[in-house]
Amino acid sequence: MTLVTLRDVSVAYEGYEALQHVNLQIDEHDFLGVIGPNGGGKTTLVKAILGTVPYSGSIELAPELFRGHERLIGYMPQISNFDRAFPISVFEVVLSGLQGHHGFRSRYSRKDKEMAMELIKRTGLQEVAKQPVGEISGGQMQRALLARAIISNPRLLILDEPTNFVDNRFEKELYETLRELNQRMAIVMVSHDIGTITSMVKEIVCVNRHVHRHHSNILTQEQLRNYDCPIQVISHGTIPHTVLEHHPGDCCPDHD
């Protein structure tokens, strides 16, 4: 079943076309890794799907993405886009993920609060649950934003750079959680770290003003060049390393 369909979508900022003629389909149980250079349009693509930027073309959301007036899309923004000076606790941040269900001024039920606390425990935030978000670490903030994004049990989960500021242990836990969530929801994850996400996602979407969907989680340097997506390809050996293109005039192209 298709959840989101983009047809000939373009987005322009002050005359600069950040996205050009994008066609993309997101199906249930998809796990897409969105990659691309800085300024290539990754976050703009997410904002277009969320309906927070004007665009030309059409974006269709399936009826299954709605529960009454509530839109069943969970969103975890980049931490830099969240106002941590706002006087709100970690617990309240997680609860705020239910505002689309209850309305902005509605009170939360006991069941709502129990769900929030359960997610707080699952993400290891119980010790800071009552603390203001301005007093917690970047990694803890990321965990709170993830819990907020999934508390309403969405059909589509969108994550924008979810591994920024998190340590290796939580990053591993995050990916285990996402694998579990993908059994019941589609996931779109934006990341600059192609080496990490290719071990997790099912398919890659390369964004550099244009959008190319690669129906695999494996990309070669040649494919990236063809997609006009200038990103380094990460590989693994006995020592983790990055494979770079040879420089012109290298005397020993096969050795460093």
BAVO-530308 format. One line per 5 residues: number of its first residue (from 1); for each residue z, x, y of C-alpha. Coordinates in nm, 4 decimals. Each point is the difference from the previous one (the first is absolute). Example, Ala and Ser with C-alpha at 12.3 -4.5 7.8 and 13.67 -1.06 7.14 Angstrom:
% BAVO-530308
1> 0.7800/1.2300/-0.4500 | -0.0660/0.1370/0.3440
% end
This chain:
% BAVO-530308
1> 0.0000/0.0000/0.0000 | -0.0942/0.1282/0.3441 | 0.2809/-0.0049/0.2575 | -0.1691/0.1525/0.3078 | -0.3692/0.0262/0.0889
6> -0.1267/0.2000/0.2999 | -0.3617/-0.0584/0.0994 | -0.1738/0.2131/0.2651 | 0.3310/0.0676/0.1788 | -0.0020/0.2255/0.3065
11> 0.2890/0.0896/0.2323 | -0.0432/0.1574/0.3443 | 0.2586/0.1411/0.2414 | -0.1146/0.0392/0.3621 | -0.3578/0.0523/-0.1072
16> 0.0806/0.2291/-0.2947 | -0.0902/-0.1550/-0.3358 | 0.2871/0.0916/-0.2308 | -0.1500/-0.1890/-0.2953 | -0.3661/-0.0745/-0.0539
21> -0.1466/-0.2752/-0.2205 | 0.2692/0.0062/-0.2668 | -0.0458/-0.1924/-0.3238 | 0.2965/0.0060/-0.2349 | 0.1558/-0.2222/-0.2639
26> 0.3631/0.0094/-0.1162 | 0.0719/-0.1669/-0.3324 | 0.3303/-0.0905/-0.1605 | 0.1570/0.2959/-0.1816 | -0.2130/0.2470/0.1955
31> 0.1829/0.3212/0.0903 | -0.2106/0.1630/0.2697 | 0.0686/0.3360/0.1585 | -0.1436/0.0149/0.3529 | -0.0820/0.3527/0.1146
36> -0.1853/0.1526/0.2920 | 0.0298/0.2413/0.2921 | 0.2357/-0.0551/0.2930 | -0.1626/-0.2468/0.2356 | -0.2387/-0.1146/-0.2714
41> 0.1190/-0.3610/0.0084 | 0.2485/-0.0299/-0.2880 | 0.2712/-0.1746/0.2008 | -0.2615/-0.2025/0.1880 | -0.1253/-0.1332/-0.3335
46> 0.3543/-0.1090/-0.0873 | 0.0465/-0.1661/0.3395 | -0.3258/-0.1903/-0.0401 | 0.1116/-0.1357/-0.3369 | 0.3351/-0.0986/0.1522
51> -0.1782/-0.1662/0.2901 | 0.1715/0.2057/0.2704 | -0.3163/0.1416/0.1604 | -0.3136/-0.1827/0.1170 | -0.3081/0.0562/-0.2126
56> -0.3528/-0.1212/-0.0505 | -0.1261/-0.1171/-0.3372 | 0.2163/-0.2037/-0.2352 | 0.3204/0.0510/-0.1989 | 0.0800/-0.2685/-0.2551
61> 0.3456/-0.0388/-0.1566 | 0.0205/-0.1904/-0.3270 | 0.2158/-0.3166/-0.0140 | 0.2205/0.1842/-0.2496 | 0.1170/0.2208/0.2878
66> 0.1761/-0.2958/0.1611 | 0.3145/-0.1959/-0.0808 | -0.0047/-0.2844/0.2463 | -0.0154/0.1674/0.3411 | 0.1273/0.3292/-0.1439
71> -0.2474/0.2808/-0.0592 | 0.0796/0.1892/-0.3195 | -0.0864/0.3478/0.1267 | 0.2717/0.2637/0.0055 | -0.0475/0.2816/0.2497
76> 0.1763/0.3344/0.0242 | -0.1012/0.1616/0.3325 | 0.0114/0.3653/0.0918 | 0.3542/0.0866/0.0967 | -0.1198/0.1173/0.3426
81> -0.1075/-0.3575/0.0775 | 0.3464/-0.1456/-0.0578 | 0.2404/-0.0145/0.2944 | 0.3129/0.1663/-0.1360 | 0.1799/-0.0517/0.3302
86> 0.0108/-0.3730/-0.0664 | 0.3639/-0.1004/-0.0762 | -0.0438/-0.1149/-0.3580 | 0.1629/0.1105/-0.3252 | -0.1727/0.1131/-0.3183
91> 0.1047/-0.3257/-0.1664 | -0.1524/-0.2023/0.2850 | -0.3237/0.1984/-0.0184 | -0.0396/-0.0896/-0.3668 | 0.0835/-0.3668/0.0656
96> -0.2573/-0.0142/0.2792 | -0.2708/0.0150/-0.2664 | 0.0766/-0.3688/-0.0620 | -0.0719/-0.1127/0.3560 | -0.3465/-0.1167/-0.0961
101> 0.1614/-0.2338/-0.2514 | 0.2927/-0.1280/0.2057 | -0.1255/0.0270/0.3550 | 0.1332/0.2336/0.2638 | 0.3165/-0.1948/0.0850
106> 0.0963/-0.1382/-0.3386 | 0.3162/0.1077/-0.1743 | -0.0168/0.1862/-0.3255 | 0.1482/-0.1512/-0.3145 | 0.2465/0.1630/-0.2329
111> -0.2848/0.0531/-0.2484 | -0.2040/0.1765/0.2696 | 0.2882/0.2354/0.0744 | 0.0547/0.0695/-0.3700 | -0.3699/0.0900/-0.0374
116> 0.0213/0.2318/0.2972 | 0.3069/0.1733/-0.1363 | -0.1580/0.0388/-0.3427 | -0.3016/0.1721/0.1556 | 0.2308/0.2177/0.2088
121> 0.1748/0.1109/-0.3185 | -0.3313/0.0633/-0.1781 | -0.1133/0.2244/0.2836 | 0.3317/0.1863/0.0178 | 0.0996/-0.1261/0.3450
126> 0.3274/-0.1760/-0.0787 | 0.2072/0.2648/0.1790 | -0.1906/-0.0500/0.3267 | -0.0685/-0.3743/-0.0266 | 0.2132/-0.0836/0.3039
131> -0.1064/0.2950/0.2124 | -0.2415/-0.0384/0.2947 | -0.3489/0.1200/-0.0866 | 0.0220/0.2546/0.2807 | 0.2704/0.1855/-0.1916
136> -0.1696/0.0432/-0.3366 | -0.2455/0.2661/-0.1169 | -0.3761/-0.0359/-0.0029 | -0.0020/-0.0236/-0.3788 | 0.2627/-0.2739/0.0037
141> -0.2029/-0.1867/0.2605 | -0.3053/0.0142/-0.2263 | 0.2019/-0.1506/-0.2839 | 0.1213/-0.2815/0.2243 | -0.3554/-0.0763/0.1120
146> -0.1181/-0.0115/-0.3624 | 0.2792/-0.2426/-0.0910 | -0.0923/-0.2157/0.2992 | -0.3652/-0.0027/-0.1070 | 0.0669/-0.1275/-0.3528
151> 0.2976/-0.2347/0.0480 | -0.2286/-0.3037/0.0348 | -0.1782/0.0870/-0.3279 | -0.3473/0.0281/0.1578 | -0.3329/-0.0225/-0.1818
156> -0.1361/0.2944/0.2009 | 0.2013/0.3056/0.1047 | -0.1357/0.2354/0.2681 | 0.1687/0.3355/0.0597 | -0.0898/0.2369/0.2841
161> 0.1056/0.3587/-0.0799 | 0.3004/-0.1065/-0.2122 | 0.0995/0.3522/-0.1103 | 0.0557/0.1459/0.3457 | 0.3587/0.1287/0.0375
166> 0.0997/-0.0707/-0.3612 | 0.1266/0.2629/-0.2404 | -0.1627/0.0811/-0.3331 | 0.2527/-0.2010/-0.2011 | -0.0552/-0.3213/0.1947
171> -0.3760/0.0578/0.0069 | 0.0011/-0.0032/-0.3802 | 0.2176/-0.3148/-0.0005 | -0.2317/-0.1592/0.2556 | -0.3054/0.0484/-0.2190
176> 0.1818/-0.1355/-0.3037 | 0.0941/-0.3056/0.2060 | -0.3587/-0.0453/0.1177 | -0.1330/0.0168/-0.3557 | 0.2410/-0.2778/-0.0924
181> -0.0892/-0.2073/0.3076 | -0.3727/0.0391/-0.0710 | 0.0441/-0.2124/-0.3103 | 0.0532/-0.3024/0.2244 | -0.1633/0.0913/0.3327
186> -0.2946/0.1919/0.1431 | 0.0887/0.3195/0.1868 | -0.1870/0.1811/0.2757 | 0.1551/0.3360/0.0868 | -0.1119/0.2175/0.2912
191> 0.0783/0.3702/-0.0365 | -0.1173/0.3370/0.1288 | 0.1167/0.1579/-0.3283 | -0.2919/-0.0513/-0.2344 | 0.1527/0.2288/-0.2616
196> 0.3042/-0.2233/-0.0353 | -0.1606/-0.3407/0.0107 | -0.2792/0.0777/-0.2445 | 0.2638/0.0256/-0.2705 | 0.1157/-0.3532/0.0856
201> -0.2812/-0.2246/0.1207 | -0.2757/-0.1590/-0.2034 | -0.2801/0.0420/0.2543 | -0.0645/0.1934/0.3217 | -0.1253/-0.1417/0.3297
206> -0.1273/0.2649/0.2419 | 0.0095/-0.0977/0.3680 | -0.1783/0.1938/0.2719 | -0.1198/-0.2781/0.2324 | -0.2042/-0.1216/-0.2968
211> 0.1734/-0.0992/-0.3247 | -0.1009/0.1104/-0.3486 | 0.1765/-0.1267/-0.3112 | -0.0053/0.2342/-0.2975 | 0.0723/-0.1834/-0.3248
216> 0.2214/0.2752/-0.1374 | 0.3060/0.1999/0.1049 | -0.1935/0.3275/-0.0346 | -0.2110/0.1417/0.2826 | -0.1966/0.3237/0.0098
221> -0.0657/0.2008/0.3144 | -0.3681/-0.0954/-0.0271 | 0.0859/-0.3702/-0.0016 | 0.2223/0.0454/0.3043 | -0.2862/0.1696/0.1830
226> -0.2348/-0.2828/-0.0955 | 0.2529/-0.2512/0.1333 | 0.0336/0.1995/0.3254 | 0.3699/0.0387/-0.0752 | 0.1113/0.3553/0.0899
231> 0.3145/0.0339/-0.2120 | 0.1204/0.2821/-0.2174 | 0.0101/-0.0709/-0.3718 | 0.3314/0.0790/-0.1652 | 0.0161/0.1246/-0.3581
236> 0.2783/0.1236/-0.2265 | 0.0366/0.3147/-0.2024 | 0.2930/0.2086/-0.1178 | 0.0824/0.0289/0.3698 | -0.0813/-0.2997/0.2242
241> -0.2868/0.0924/0.2285 | -0.2702/-0.1398/0.2260 | -0.3654/0.0630/-0.0780 | -0.1978/0.0791/0.3176 | -0.3702/0.0456/0.0531
246> -0.1269/0.3590/0.0022 | -0.0492/0.1524/0.3434 | -0.3493/0.1286/0.0816 | -0.0241/0.3710/-0.0716 | 0.2909/0.0133/-0.2443
251> -0.0424/0.3150/-0.2048 | 0.1917/-0.1311/-0.2979 | -0.0614/-0.3774/-0.0164 | 0.1797/-0.0496/-0.3279 | 0.3243/0.1744/0.0924
256> 0.2523/-0.0142/0.2839
% end
